[in-house]
Amino acid sequence: DAVLKIVDPAKPGQVDLNDVRIVKKLGGTVDDTQLVDGLVFAQQKVARAAGGPLRVSNAKIGLIQFCLSPPKTQMENNIQVKDYQSMDRLLREERLIIAKMVKQIAATGCNVLLIQKSILRDATTDLSLDMLAKAKILIVKDIERDDIEFISRTIGAEPVASL
């Protein structure tokens, strides 16, 4: 059935089996198998901690490949904070950077955001998750790099590498 769903009527003899993904779950039997027309995220987690939406109808999906966090210093550099005013200024700047990113994402009309997993650090911060939740954007984070091409082909969206 899955192969018949993806057959192009113009070219019935050519089928790309890379368009079919089999997701295995522990504890089930062959009788529990079902065909899903769409995407199934088996390992990724919808960010629930921030209190954002858990279900969206008429989804406008965004696929990003960058971190929703303030920029970090180079490996050799350090920031020294000597007083509370400097710390407040630093935190305020981080908040403004994240708020600007969230506003740009929300301005696109996106209400579901798929975030690629980062190798070097967390792809999201608690502050960015909170701001996205306030913007009523559902977040699916930690999508593997290998799955990005399949997801972009399936939903018909180009992954965005930067804002």
N, C-alpha and C positions, 0 to 999 in steps of 0.2 A: 504493500500500500504506500509506503514512504517513497519508493522510487517512482511510482505512478504519479504522485503529487508533484514531483519536480520535473517531469518530462516536459520538454518544450514541444508543443504541437507542430511547430515548423520543422523541427529536427527530431523525430521520434526515435531515431537510432542512436542518438548521442545523449548520454546521461552522465553528468558529473556527480559521482558518488561522494565527493567532498562536500556536497550540499546537504548531505544527510549525516546527522551526528547521533550516535547511540550513547545514552547516558545510563550508566549502571548504578543501581542503588542496592545496598546490602539488605538482606533479609527477604527479598521478594522472590517470586517464582515466575516462570515463563507466562503463566496465566495472568499475572499482574501487569504485563507489558501493555503499554498504550501508545498510540501515535498522537503527537502533539503538533499542531500546525502553528509553528512559531518557534520561539526560543525557550529553552529550559536552562536555568542557572542552578547547577547542582551544588557547587561549593561556595559560590559567592554569597555574601551576606548583604541583605538590605539593612542599611544603617537605621537601627531602631532607637538607639540611645538618645538621639536628638529630638525625638517626638515628631518627626516628619510623617508624611503620608506613607502608608504601607500598600496601598492599592490605588491605581490610577486608570481611569478609562479615557479613551481618545489620547493616548500617550504621544507626546512629541519627544523623541529620544535623542539625547546628545551623548556622544562617545568621545571622551577626552583622554589624552595620553600625558597629562602633566599633573603636578601636585597642586592641590588647593591649600597651599600654605605659604607663609612669607618666605622670601628668598633666604638662603643660608649663606654664611661666609665661606670663603675658600678654605681648604683644608688647613693651611698654615696660619690663618688669621684667627684672632680672638676678639671678642668685644668685652671690654671691662666696664662694668657699671659701678659707679662709686657712690651714688646717692639715689634716693627714692624718686626724685624728679626725673632723672635719666631713665630709670626703669619705667616710670609712667609714660614717658615720651616714646620709648621703644615699644611698649605694649600698644600704645595708641596708633603708632605707625603700622604695626602688624595688623591691627584691627581694620585700619583704613585700606590696606592692601587687599585683605581678604574680602572686605565689603565691596570693593571695586570689582573684584573677580566675580563675586556672586551676582552683582547687578548686571554685569555683561552677560553672564549665562542666562539670567532670568529675562533679559531684554530679547533674547532669541526666541522666547516662547517655549523653551524646553521645560518639561515637567517631569521627565525621568532622565537621570544622569548616570551613565555608566563610566566608572573611573578605573583606568588601568592601574594595576599593581605597580608600585615603585620598588626598585631594587635597593636604592640607597637609604630611603627613609619612608615614613608613612605617607601615603598619598593624600590623606586628609588629616585635619586637626579637629579637635573638639569644637573649636570656634567656627570653622568652616562648615562642619556638619550642622551646627546650631543655626547658622545663618541660612543655609540651604533649606533647612526644615521650616524656618520662618517664611521663606519664599515659596513654600508648598511644593518643593521639588523632591521627588523620591530618589534616593541614592542607592546604587548598587556598586559597592567598591571591591577592590582587589580582584579585578578581572585579569587573568593571565595574558601575557604578551602573545602567546600562541593562539589564543582565542579571538584576538582583535580582528584579524582578517575575516574569519568566519562570521563574526557578529556583524561587521560592517557590510559584508556581502548580503547577509540575511535581511537586515533592516534597511539596506539601501542608503547608508549614511557613511560619510567620510570621517575617519577619526581626526580630531583636532589636536595638534601638538602644542599649541600655545595660543594665548589670547592676543 
